[in-house]
Amino acid sequence: MRASLRAKAIAVCDKKISQKGEGVGLSFYAFFANKNDDPALLMEAATWWIQTHALDHFEKATKIRMMIAEGQ
């Protein structure tokens, strides 16, 4: 996952956690606007989420943040 996507994903996780608490879940779609303006980046996130890590559609933001921060 490219550095810019990692940074954005961590920021989104941090925001969701601060707004809704440690138990909040999210999907990789949370990293994007409702408009698909960068399909390659969306596919990169989807590949990381679905193919690389076989994650469920919704996962805890704390788990995703930890995985990304650790470089997984």
Secondary structure, DSSP 8 states (H G I E B T S, - for coil): --HHHHHHHHHHHHHHHHHH-TT-EE-GGGGS-SS---HHHHHHHHIIIIIIT---SSEEHHHHHHHHHTT-
